[in-house]
């Protein structure tokens, strides 16, 4: 594929990402539609889903059928492919917290952690829908199923990094940028490893659902119970991830293809950084600065 074609593909990817980013930023305006909290939340969920799936559909329509799709593979070792990404996400969350703590203490960064509480079972169900169901489906379809897949011609690893970077910037939260980037890399790896969007959706849902569970336990049983649950589950993910990583390394000594992702890069030279990428990153950074800095 010629360099111009690759540049056109990435320009389209970033343009569609910019479209989604702008649409999501309009969500607060939609919240004014209703005074009822439940109705407002359901409307926001629908708009959120629409704001990610519509640009992806438009982008796919513009670019046509993608000739380089991830190969369908059997998820032969669920223990490895569940605990490695969840271990990475958990460790990155602690590293992220340590990295931004001085900036939060100095009042430079705000809202890295959004406080939430649950007052009733219906509210908990709504929170599960809004955090552990809708976002994992919409975000994985967009960031892995569209952004990553459409970037494969420049190389699988580069596509993972690009999709993870857009995923991180898209969230607009400087206080979680390390954590969201690491999660994007982990979910992207699983997507290419399995050849299916379903495992990454399930992992994303598990991660978000875990946060909802902590919030619920904190609301109903207090901070002590929530802290104990958090440390216990984090420990399981970190220890399980470490064991799974050791197992992966051991298996790869005899089978180099175990855990390896397919390389889709062509023999052509990689294209330069698209102009629209600069526009997208600038817009996302402006959103982050306006949201996070006092």
C-alpha positions in Angstrom: 0.0 0.0 0.0 1.3 3.4 -0.9 2.2 6.0 1.8 -0.6 8.3 0.6 -3.1 5.6 1.2 -1.9 4.9 4.7 -1.9 8.5 5.5 -5.5 8.8 4.3 -6.5 5.8 6.4 -5.0 7.3 9.6 -6.5 10.7 8.8 -9.9 9.2 8.6 -9.4 7.3 11.9 -8.4 10.5 13.7 -11.1 12.5 12.0 -13.8 10.1 13.2 -12.2 10.0 16.6 -12.4 13.8 16.7 -16.1 13.6 15.7 -16.8 11.2 18.6 -14.8 13.3 21.0 -16.8 16.4 20.2 -20.1 14.6 20.4 -19.3 13.2 23.8 -18.4 16.7 25.1 -21.9 17.8 24.3 -23.4 15.3 26.8 -23.8 17.9 29.6 -26.2 19.8 27.3 -28.3 16.7 26.9 -28.6 16.4 30.7 -30.8 19.5 30.7 -33.5 17.6 28.8 -35.1 16.1 32.0 -35.2 17.0 35.7 -35.7 13.3 36.6 -32.3 11.8 37.5 -33.2 8.3 36.2 -34.6 9.5 32.9 -31.6 11.9 32.5 -29.1 9.1 33.1 -30.9 6.8 30.6 -30.9 9.5 28.0 -27.2 10.2 28.6 -26.4 6.4 28.2 -28.3 6.3 24.9 -26.5 9.4 23.6 -23.1 8.1 24.8 -23.7 4.8 22.9 -24.9 6.8 19.8 -21.9 9.2 20.0 -19.4 6.4 19.6 -21.2 3.9 17.4 -22.4 6.5 14.8 -18.9 7.9 14.1 -17.6 4.3 13.8 -20.3 3.4 11.3 -19.7 6.6 9.3 -15.9 5.9 9.3 -16.4 2.3 8.2 -18.7 3.5 5.5 -16.2 6.1 4.3 -13.3 3.6 4.3 -15.2 0.6 3.0 -14.6 -3.0 4.0 -11.4 -3.4 6.0 -9.1 -5.9 4.2 -7.0 -6.6 7.3 -9.2 -8.0 10.0 -7.9 -9.7 13.2 -7.7 -13.5 12.7 -10.2 -15.5 14.7 -8.4 -17.4 17.3 -9.4 -19.7 20.1 -9.1 -18.3 23.6 -7.2 -21.4 24.8 -6.0 -20.1 28.1 -8.6 -17.9 29.8 -6.6 -17.7 33.0 -3.7 -16.1 31.2 -5.7 -13.7 29.0 -7.9 -12.6 31.9 -5.3 -12.1 34.7 -2.5 -10.6 32.6 -4.5 -7.6 31.4 -6.3 -7.2 34.7 -3.0 -7.3 36.5 -1.6 -4.7 34.2 -4.6 -2.4 34.7 -4.4 -2.8 38.5 -0.7 -2.1 38.7 -1.1 0.9 36.4 -3.9 2.3 38.6 -1.5 2.3 41.6 1.3 3.9 39.6 -1.1 6.4 38.2 -2.3 7.3 41.7 1.3 7.7 42.9 2.2 9.9 39.9 -0.7 12.4 40.3 -0.9 12.5 44.1 1.7 15.4 44.4 -0.2 17.4 41.7 -3.5 16.8 43.5 -2.0 17.8 46.8 -0.8 21.0 45.3 -4.2 21.7 43.8 -2.9 21.6 40.2 -5.0 18.7 39.1 -8.6 18.1 40.1 -11.2 15.3 39.6 -8.8 12.5 39.0 -11.1 10.4 41.1 -14.8 11.1 40.8 -16.6 10.5 44.1 -19.9 8.6 43.8 -22.4 7.0 46.1 -25.3 4.7 45.8 -28.5 5.3 47.9 -30.8 2.5 46.6 -30.8 -0.7 44.6 -32.5 0.9 41.5 -29.7 3.5 41.6 -27.1 0.7 41.7 -28.7 -1.0 38.7 -28.6 2.3 36.9 -24.9 2.7 37.8 -24.1 -0.8 36.5 -25.8 0.0 33.2 -24.1 3.4 32.9 -20.6 2.2 33.9 -20.2 -1.5 33.5 -22.4 -2.2 30.4 -22.8 0.8 28.1 -19.2 2.2 28.1 -17.4 -1.2 27.7 -19.6 -2.1 24.7 -19.5 1.3 23.0 -15.8 2.1 23.8 -14.5 -1.3 22.8 -16.4 -1.3 19.5 -15.1 2.1 18.7 -11.5 2.1 20.0 -10.6 -1.5 19.3 -13.2 -2.5 16.6 -12.7 0.7 14.6 -9.6 2.8 15.6 -7.2 -0.2 16.2 -8.5 -2.3 13.4 -8.3 0.6 10.9 -4.7 1.4 11.9 -3.4 -2.2 11.5 -1.6 -1.5 8.2 1.0 0.6 9.9 1.8 -2.4 12.3 0.0 -4.2 15.0 1.9 -2.8 17.9 1.6 0.8 16.5 -2.1 0.3 16.1 -2.4 -0.8 19.7 -0.5 2.2 20.9 -2.5 4.6 18.7 -5.8 3.2 19.8 -4.7 3.3 23.5 -3.5 6.9 23.2 -6.8 8.0 21.6 -8.7 6.0 24.2 -6.8 7.8 27.0 -7.1 11.3 25.6 -10.8 10.7 24.9 -11.5 10.2 28.6 -10.4 13.8 29.2 -9.0 13.1 32.6 -5.3 14.0 33.2 -5.5 12.4 36.6 -6.1 9.0 35.0 -4.1 9.2 31.8 -1.5 6.6 32.7 -4.2 4.2 33.9 -6.5 4.6 30.8 -3.5 4.3 28.4 -2.3 1.0 30.1 -5.9 -0.3 30.0 -6.1 0.6 26.3 -2.9 -1.3 25.5 -4.0 -4.3 27.5 -7.5 -4.4 25.8 -6.0 -3.9 22.4 -3.6 -6.8 22.9 -6.4 -9.1 23.9 -8.4 -7.9 20.9 -5.7 -8.8 18.4 -4.7 -11.9 20.3 -8.2 -13.4 20.2 -9.4 -11.9 17.0 -12.7 -11.0 18.7 -14.1 -7.9 20.3 -16.0 -9.9 22.9 -13.0 -10.7 25.3 -12.0 -7.0 25.5 -15.6 -6.0 26.1 -15.8 -8.5 29.0 -12.5 -7.4 30.5 -13.5 -3.7 30.2 -16.9 -4.6 31.8 -15.1 -6.5 34.6 -12.8 -3.5 35.3 -15.7 -1.0 35.4 -17.9 -3.4 37.3 -15.3 -3.8 39.9 -15.3 0.0 40.4 -19.0 0.0 40.7 -18.8 -2.8 43.3 -16.4 -0.8 45.4 -18.7 2.2 45.3 -21.7 0.1 46.3 -19.9 -1.6 49.2 -18.6 1.8 50.4 -22.1 3.2 50.2 -23.9 0.3 52.0 -21.2 -1.0 54.3 -18.7 1.7 54.8 -15.2 2.6 53.8 -13.6 -0.2 55.9 -15.4 -2.9 54.0 -14.8 -1.2 50.7 -11.1 -0.9 51.5 -10.8 -4.6 52.4 -12.6 -5.6 49.2 -10.4 -3.3 47.1 -7.2 -4.6 48.6 -8.3 -8.3 48.3 -9.4 -8.1 44.7 -6.4 -6.0 43.7 -4.1 -8.6 45.3 -5.8 -11.4 43.4 -5.4 -9.5 40.1 -1.8 -8.6 40.8 -0.7 -12.0 42.0 -2.8 -13.8 39.4 -1.3 -11.6 36.7 2.2 -12.3 37.9 1.6 -16.1 37.8 -0.1 -15.8 34.4 2.9 -13.8 33.1 5.4 -16.4 34.3 3.2 -19.1 32.7 3.2 -17.2 29.4 7.0 -16.8 29.4 7.4 -20.5 30.2 5.1 -21.5 27.4 6.8 -19.2 24.9 10.1 -21.0 25.4 8.6 -24.0 23.6 6.0 -22.3 21.5 6.9 -18.8 20.1 3.5 -18.4 18.7 1.8 -18.7 22.1 0.5 -15.3 23.1 1.9 -13.7 19.9 -0.3 -11.4 17.8 -0.5 -11.3 14.0 1.6 -8.6 12.3 -0.4 -6.8 9.7 2.3 -4.3 8.6 3.0 -4.0 4.9 6.5 -3.8 3.4 6.0 -0.1 2.6 7.5 2.6 4.7 5.2 3.8 7.5 3.4 7.0 6.8 4.1 10.3 8.6 2.0 11.5 11.5 -1.3 12.7 10.0 -2.3 16.3 10.2 -5.7 15.4 11.6 -3.9 13.6 14.4 -2.4 16.9 15.5 -5.9 18.5 15.5 -7.4 15.7 17.4 -4.6 15.7 20.1 -4.8 19.5 20.4 -8.6 19.3 20.9 -8.3 16.5 23.4 -5.6 18.3 25.4 -7.6 21.5 25.5 -10.5 19.4 27.0 -8.2 17.8 29.5 -6.7 21.2 30.6 -10.0 22.8 30.9 -11.4 19.9 32.9 -8.5 19.0 35.2 -6.6 22.2 35.9 -7.8 24.7 38.4 
